[in-house]
Amino acid sequence: MASNLNQVFNKFAGKEVQATETVHQTKFGPITEVDISPADKVLTELRKAIHDMGLTLRVWLPGTFGTMDYQPNRVNVNVDKGADGKYRIGSNFNMG
């Protein structure tokens, strides 16, 4: 399964996703919230491909906080912001 997962992931790595940034002013300074459109085609296709393998997908956006619980059937994918300001699927993934 690992080689199949690598093939699936490599098909999506580096692809742009539709993200919006919202800056919230707080007493501690500005905080930027990043949201991915639920209709984003790249993540929809990635999620389906992962699901078809019997796995689930967790997407990590910049600044995301999450639990450190290990789920052996979960694929973790980072979405990174490039120097051009666009958000893309990161270059690696991990299980858990």
PAFIMI-145663 format. One record per residue (C-alpha): x, y, z; residue in one letter; residue number from 1. Coordinates in nm, 3 decimals, always signed. Layout:
BEGIN
u X v Y w Z residu A num NUM
...
***
This chain:
BEGIN
u +0.000 v +0.000 w +0.000 residu M num 1
u +0.289 v +0.240 w +0.071 residu A num 2
u +0.396 v +0.256 w -0.293 residu S num 3
u +0.034 v +0.315 w -0.401 residu N num 4
u +0.004 v +0.592 w -0.145 residu L num 5
u +0.327 v +0.749 w -0.272 residu N num 6
u +0.192 v +0.742 w -0.627 residu Q num 7
u -0.137 v +0.901 w -0.521 residu V num 8
u +0.033 v +1.166 w -0.311 residu F num 9
u +0.294 v +1.254 w -0.574 residu N num 10
u +0.011 v +1.326 w -0.818 residu K num 11
u -0.110 v +1.606 w -0.586 residu F num 12
u +0.211 v +1.740 w -0.428 residu A num 13
u +0.272 v +2.101 w -0.528 residu G num 14
u -0.078 v +2.159 w -0.665 residu K num 15
u -0.243 v +2.487 w -0.576 residu E num 16
u -0.548 v +2.492 w -0.348 residu V num 17
u -0.798 v +2.773 w -0.310 residu Q num 18
u -0.739 v +2.936 w +0.025 residu A num 19
u -0.859 v +3.257 w +0.182 residu T num 20
u -0.683 v +3.450 w +0.454 residu E num 21
u -0.866 v +3.647 w +0.720 residu T num 22
u -0.667 v +3.870 w +0.953 residu V num 23
u -0.812 v +3.911 w +1.302 residu H num 24
u -0.688 v +4.192 w +1.522 residu Q num 25
u -0.640 v +4.082 w +1.882 residu T num 26
u -0.493 v +4.250 w +2.186 residu K num 27
u -0.182 v +4.039 w +2.123 residu F num 28
u -0.152 v +4.150 w +1.760 residu G num 29
u -0.287 v +4.029 w +1.429 residu P num 30
u -0.365 v +3.660 w +1.375 residu I num 31
u -0.411 v +3.523 w +1.024 residu T num 32
u -0.669 v +3.250 w +0.977 residu E num 33
u -0.645 v +3.037 w +0.663 residu V num 34
u -0.946 v +2.851 w +0.524 residu D num 35
u -0.964 v +2.616 w +0.229 residu I num 36
u -1.275 v +2.631 w +0.015 residu S num 37
u -1.493 v +2.321 w +0.070 residu P num 38
u -1.536 v +2.316 w -0.308 residu A num 39
u -1.160 v +2.305 w -0.375 residu D num 40
u -1.115 v +2.050 w -0.654 residu K num 41
u -0.760 v +1.947 w -0.564 residu V num 42
u -0.841 v +1.857 w -0.203 residu L num 43
u -1.170 v +1.697 w -0.306 residu T num 44
u -0.984 v +1.471 w -0.552 residu E num 45
u -0.709 v +1.397 w -0.299 residu L num 46
u -0.961 v +1.315 w -0.028 residu R num 47
u -1.145 v +1.078 w -0.265 residu K num 48
u -0.823 v +0.905 w -0.372 residu A num 49
u -0.720 v +0.858 w -0.009 residu I num 50
u -1.070 v +0.740 w +0.086 residu H num 51
u -1.069 v +0.488 w -0.200 residu D num 52
u -0.761 v +0.334 w -0.033 residu M num 53
u -0.954 v +0.294 w +0.293 residu G num 54
u -0.776 v +0.587 w +0.460 residu L num 55
u -0.877 v +0.927 w +0.594 residu T num 56
u -0.715 v +1.264 w +0.529 residu L num 57
u -0.614 v +1.536 w +0.773 residu R num 58
u -0.504 v +1.868 w +0.625 residu V num 59
u -0.262 v +2.088 w +0.817 residu W num 60
u -0.276 v +2.456 w +0.724 residu L num 61
u -0.020 v +2.713 w +0.841 residu P num 62
u -0.077 v +2.782 w +1.209 residu G num 63
u -0.303 v +2.480 w +1.260 residu T num 64
u -0.315 v +2.328 w +1.604 residu F num 65
u -0.429 v +1.971 w +1.639 residu G num 66
u -0.417 v +1.667 w +1.855 residu T num 67
u -0.116 v +1.441 w +1.847 residu M num 68
u -0.324 v +1.124 w +1.860 residu D num 69
u -0.203 v +0.854 w +1.624 residu Y num 70
u -0.452 v +0.712 w +1.376 residu Q num 71
u -0.289 v +0.437 w +1.166 residu P num 72
u -0.541 v +0.486 w +0.884 residu N num 73
u -0.497 v +0.865 w +0.859 residu R num 74
u -0.281 v +1.051 w +0.608 residu V num 75
u -0.153 v +1.392 w +0.723 residu N num 76
u -0.090 v +1.647 w +0.448 residu V num 77
u +0.052 v +1.997 w +0.488 residu N num 78
u -0.068 v +2.291 w +0.284 residu V num 79
u +0.208 v +2.550 w +0.257 residu D num 80
u +0.209 v +2.913 w +0.148 residu K num 81
u +0.462 v +2.985 w -0.125 residu G num 82
u +0.668 v +3.298 w -0.177 residu A num 83
u +0.413 v +3.396 w -0.443 residu D num 84
u +0.137 v +3.399 w -0.178 residu G num 85
u -0.038 v +3.090 w -0.317 residu K num 86
u -0.121 v +2.784 w -0.109 residu Y num 87
u -0.014 v +2.442 w -0.232 residu R num 88
u -0.013 v +2.081 w -0.118 residu I num 89
u +0.319 v +2.027 w +0.058 residu G num 90
u +0.595 v +1.805 w -0.071 residu S num 91
u +0.554 v +1.525 w +0.182 residu N num 92
u +0.297 v +1.341 w +0.392 residu F num 93
u +0.297 v +1.113 w +0.692 residu N num 94
u +0.069 v +0.859 w +0.849 residu M num 95
u -0.097 v +0.914 w +1.181 residu G num 96
***
